[in-house]
């Protein structure tokens, strides 16, 4: 089974998160559980319950990351055309309605982070950009209406 495609940086970031959860967060939660246990009866100990809930969430995230990273495929930028919007590309756009300049990097859902300008290739905007080339004017239908862009530059950063 082939997994989700990730950029090298995205893969490394998720590996860092996994390492932190396993080596740091687990220890912190273990300490919190021990501290809560020291307060006596755990049957009515909210601090203990909260620490156990945090432990369960942490272990679930670890398991999710391990499964996703085990199946992940790292993009090889050398084999991907740099003149077409594809996964891993950074796209510079001009909004034809507002003249605003926008920059997005198309990534997998695992890596998407709108605040960092990383959008999922499966999002409405991501899907609308895939396959287009520089200087093309495109219209993308999104729930809020129609977005009109001109692709000014495509790069692989």
N, C-alpha and C positions, 0 to 999 in steps of 0.2 A: 504494500500500500504506500503510495507516495503521499507525503505530507504537504503541509503548507510551505510556500516559498517565503524565505526570509532574506533580507539583505544581511551582509556580514555584520554590520553594526547592530542591526536589530537582533540577530542571533546572540551576539556578545552581550547586549544589554539584558536580554532574558536570562542568559547564563549567570550574569552578575546578580540578578534578582534572585534566582534559584539558590545560588551560593549564600547570599545574605539570609534568605529564609531558613535555610538548613543550618547554617553555622552561627548566626547571630540571633535571629528571631526565636528559633527553637529554645535557645539557652535563656533568653529573656523571659519567655513564657513559662519555662520550667521554674525559673526563680520566682515568678509571680505566683505560680501554683503552690510552691513550697511555702512562700510567705503567707499566703491565704490559709493554708493548712495549719500553720502555727497559731492561728487565731481560734482554734478549737473546733467545735462541731461544724462539719462541712455541709450538713444537711440544710442548714439555713444561712449559708455564707454566700452572700451576693458576690463578694470579691473572688471567691473560689469559682463560682459559676461563670463569671465573666472571663476569668483566666482559662477555664476549660473550653469555653466557646471560642476564645481567641486561638487556642491550640487547635481546635477542630478546623477553623477557617484557614489557619496557616498550613496545616497538613493537606487540606484540600487543594490549596493553591500550589503547594509543592508537587502534588501528584499531577495536577493539570499541566504544570510547566514541564515536568519530566516526560509526560506522554507527548506533548506537543513538540518538544525539542527532539525527542527520539525519532519522530517521523519527519521533522523539518528538512527541507532542502534549501541549501544556501545558493542564492543567485550568483552566477558567474558573469559579471558585467562584460567580460571580454567577448562572450558569445552572444551578446544582446545588441541589436542595432541601436545606435545613439541618435538616429534621426527620426525616431518614431516613439510616441508615448506608450511605454510598456511598464510593467511592474519594475520598480526600482528607479524609474526616471524622475528627475526633478523637472517640473514644468513651470515655465514663466508665462503668465497670462495677462492679458489686458481685458478688463471688463468693458465691453463695448457700450454699456449703458451709463457707467459712472466714470470711465477712464482710469479706474483704480488698477494698480499693478498688483498681481497676486502671484505667490509662489507656493506650489504644492509638490510634495514628494509622494509618489504612489507606492504604497506598501501593502503588506498583507493585513488582515484584520488584527492579528496579534500585535503588530507594530504600530497601528494607527494611533495618532495622538494629535488631534486637531490643533491644540495650543502650540505644537511644534511644527505645524504645517505639514504633517504626515497624514494623508488620507488613505482610506482603504480603497483598493482597486475595485472592490465590490460595492462601494457606495454609489449613489446616483451620479455624483460628479466624477468619481473615478471611472466608472463604466463609460460615461460620456466622453472622457478624454482618451481612453485606450484606442490605440490604432491610428490616431491622428498625427499630423506632422507640423513642423514649423510653418508659420504664416497662414495656417488654415483658420478660418472663422467657423466657429461651431455654436450650435444651440444645444443646451442640455436641459431636459425636463426634470425638474425637482418638485417636491410637494408644494413649495411656495410659488411655483411658476416656472418661467423659462429663464435660464442664464445664457447670456451671449458673450462669448469670449473669442479673442484672437490669441493663438499660441505664438508667443514671440520668441521663445527659446526652449530647447530641450537639452538637458545635460544629465550626466551620471556623476554625481558628487560622492 
